[in-house]
Amino acid sequence: MNVSSRTRGTIRICYDYQIFVWQRYGGISRYFVELASRIQAYPGAQVHVVAPFYRNNLLAARRDIHVLGMHQPKDFPRSVGMFRRFDSACSPALLSVYRPHIVHETYHWNHKSSNRRAKAVVTVYDLIEEIFPDLFPGHKNTIEIRRSVFARANHLICISESTRTD
């Protein structure tokens, strides 16, 4: 569907690149692939994944999800960092064309994916570093980044009741 053919009453949802650059396979990326696929099955929902360069094989295998980007099947030295920086720089332009109502950030990096008009949604997977900080002495930066990401979100989704309680 092309951007100019949107109709009234349509909700535009984007998932960002973060987890799809980082994971080839994994539980978090599977969660987002399934979520995107199921939400776009609803009438009036337009779902896109904005990932200019992504490594995730789960996403690449799905033909029912609209991806604004290109799958990178092979890794090379420092490819994850390079793709992350490139996607971080290019995603705002793609989002400005698509103009989503909601941007669902797929991981907790210190880079805001949504613009001012779009609502930001963030999924909370666990808070293990916050609960047991002594076991993760090098993760103080992770805790600060997550705190910042959660604070800027319009809505948080917790994957379990235990996570919500934490």
Steps between C-alpha positions, in 0.01 A plus 500: 500500500642834411514785748262724303225237487431504875140537597332665794473281807828322435753471778865495394735306727876470455744271672854632505823334389670444836442131574504406132855634464622335818342150491514251214262280700365548850201520728468877487513516120252210479265695730508802266466297180190327641359824640543685169347214303196469725432873534509558125232234459252742662296713259625858495849415629806577290816353643856560384838408637745783438841332482712632211758221552399208717652163585200319645416176319158466667390832349655420162305173480161670544340623181192635681688781676585821314864581562649832397852368467728230370600171661875447546550121504877509560697663779837663471719661768316776684191464283256526793643834613511633145140393427385650832657836422367500144148399608505758778586771246255389227197397706378854578472574126306179436272571794432852373378355170286229660369730779409232756253557780695255720866404503575188698867501599630144491788535744636732766772697327553864568357610167147626467333347195173689506443860403302751706166416338522123535430330829794294627436149630768296671488137611666414832647148492657481844670718758764254612782757512287732715393222738848348541743786428782326691492215248535744209764753610574611144136566415448836673485661156234247393286594799532874421417447133194292586384762750525763226322281243217416740460865602452622142253224409132583478414141583688203648410138430630242748540146369389346827326579826833444677668765283211741559534451877876559481 
